[in-house]
Amino acid sequence: MSVKALTLWQPYATAIALGLKRYETRSWATKYRGKLAIHASLKPLTISSKELATKYGILELPLGQVLLICDLEDCILMTPEFINSQPQTEKDFGDWCVGRYAWKLSNIQVLTQPLSISGHQGLWNLEMD
């Protein structure tokens, strides 16, 4: 089975798994809707990423693994009103600027056995058993 996948830096990938983040913010829109695997990049955490993880008590930050499968439900153009309606956790875990896009994620299913694999930029295809 093939699903679309998106590689994110940490702690953003884990924030989705923990329910702290329901939108992935992007500079680009997508017409894709459906199953989406969230992959944590191998990229080491920056100082600001470590501080964000500490602020929210996120202790485990796996790298180079698919952590969850979710549904990409919508892609919303950010307006001042939409941005202002978001809780602080969403704002902390995203780049919320007018004109960017919020990818609405739902039906989060954390994998009991994360899948170690190399990620890619943009949306990519992941072959899963």
GIJO-V480922 format. One record per backbone hydrogen bond with DSSP energy under -0.5 kcal/mol. CO is the residue of the C=O (numbers start at 0). NH is the residue of the N-H. If there is no record, write none. Layout:
{{CO | NH} {CO | NH}}
//
This chain:
{{0 | 127} {2 | 125} {3 | 36} {4 | 123} {5 | 38} {7 | 40} {8 | 11} {8 | 12} {10 | 14} {11 | 15} {12 | 16} {13 | 17} {14 | 19} {14 | 20} {15 | 18} {21 | 104} {22 | 24} {23 | 102} {25 | 100} {33 | 71} {34 | 3} {35 | 69} {36 | 5} {36 | 38} {37 | 66} {37 | 67} {38 | 7} {38 | 40} {39 | 63} {39 | 64} {40 | 63} {45 | 49} {46 | 50} {47 | 51} {48 | 52} {49 | 53} {50 | 54} {51 | 55} {52 | 57} {53 | 56} {56 | 58} {58 | 60} {63 | 116} {64 | 39} {64 | 66} {65 | 114} {66 | 110} {67 | 37} {68 | 108} {69 | 35} {70 | 72} {70 | 105} {71 | 33} {73 | 103} {75 | 101} {77 | 98} {78 | 82} {79 | 83} {80 | 84} {82 | 85} {86 | 90} {87 | 91} {88 | 92} {90 | 93} {93 | 95} {94 | 96} {96 | 99} {99 | 77} {100 | 25} {100 | 102} {101 | 75} {101 | 103} {102 | 23} {103 | 72} {103 | 73} {105 | 70} {108 | 68} {113 | 115} {114 | 65} {114 | 116} {119 | 6} {121 | 6} {123 | 4} {125 | 2} {125 | 127}}
//
